[in-house]
Amino acid sequence: MTLGAGPGRHRVLLECWISEMSIVGDYRRERRLLEIPDFRREDFGAVVRYSPIRQDAEGIVCFTSLSADELGNEIRRHIAHFEAMNIGFEWKVYDSDEPKCLRDKLVDVGFKQGEPESLMVYEVAKFRRTARFGMDGIDVRHIEDIAMLKQIAEFQEVVWGRSFAWLLDQLRSIWDQCAFYSAYDNQRLVGIGWIEYAKASQFAELHGGAVLPAYRGRGIYSRLFEIRMVDALERRVRWVAVDAAPMSRPILEAKGFESLDTTYPMTWAPRCRAGA
């Protein structure tokens, strides 16, 4: 049925919007309660703050909900907290946050905005394997040895061309709640990806999907995606979520993901670090 421009179409659009907002609300409520290994979680009502236990990690502030009048004091509170720890932190801003001036206010006090990402979700029950689940010459494996995490961390640095000094320790801390997969071409590691299952959550999260540039366009990313979706089906989670970079968004949309929110990494660095 094709919907025209009449009230029927508007009603359907309204119902879709309400459904999307409900999913976003469920996601926010669940993730506010998330405990991150090696971080101390504090819920202030207006925001949730994660302070790292290790000095080599950075802090996180997220899920902001307060009035514009309260915002200045709230920002100063968290800058002072992390400055006292002599570490930087990311204020993760969502379009669904309040107030809407949050990003502008953070920029005004010295935060730097990184590349925005799309919060995308996929209903696992809709997943169907493609006819061509295997690929000639490419071997996709479930990683069962925690020692392989070092290779995964190093692979991320090669693909993205920057340091992820913190990643190995983080992966080790979440090993028991993840399924890791790697793709090989004649024993050469060419792609990786993992899926994380938070306790008592209806949302699993995709992370780390990466393929060497020379191997892109050969279906390896899709194969890593599909094998993680099979894993999610077997574990009976309802949704798979991902923070998708602009390069990944069209690929995920083609697979049926829907974009529900946009996130902006706003980073702050202390004015000086000890010993600097």
Stockholm file with secondary structure:
# STOCKHOLM 1.0

chainA/1-276         MTLGAGPGRHRVLLECWISEMSIVGDYRRERRLLEIPDFRREDFGAVVRYSPIRQDAEGIVCFTSLSADELGNEIRRHIAHFEAMNIGFEWKVYDSDEPKCLRDKLVDVGFKQGEPESLMVYEVAKFRRTARFGMDGIDVRHIEDIAMLKQIAEFQEVVWGRSFAWLLDQLRSIWDQCAFYSAYDNQRLVGIGWIEYAKASQFAELHGGAVLPAYRGRGIYSRLFEIRMVDALERRVRWVAVDAAPMSRPILEAKGFESLDTTYPMTWAPRCRAGA
#=GR chainA/1-276 SS CCCCSSHHHHHHHHHHHHHHHHHHHHHHHHHHTCCCTTEEEEECSSCEEEEESSTTSCEEEECCBCCHHHHHHHHHHHHHHHHHHTCCEEEEEETTSBSTTHHHHHHHTTCEECCCEEEEEEEGGGCCCCSCCSBTTEEEEECCCGGGHHHHHHHHHHHHTSCCTTHHHHHHHTGGGEEEEEEEETTEEEEEEEEEECTTCSEEEEEEEEECGGGTTSSHHHHHHHHHHHHHHHHTCSEEEEEECTTTHHHHHHTTCEEEEEEEEEEECCSCCTTC
#=GC SS_cons         CCCCSSHHHHHHHHHHHHHHHHHHHHHHHHHHTCCCTTEEEEECSSCEEEEESSTTSCEEEECCBCCHHHHHHHHHHHHHHHHHHTCCEEEEEETTSBSTTHHHHHHHTTCEECCCEEEEEEEGGGCCCCSCCSBTTEEEEECCCGGGHHHHHHHHHHHHTSCCTTHHHHHHHTGGGEEEEEEEETTEEEEEEEEEECTTCSEEEEEEEEECGGGTTSSHHHHHHHHHHHHHHHHTCSEEEEEECTTTHHHHHHTTCEEEEEEEEEEECCSCCTTC
//
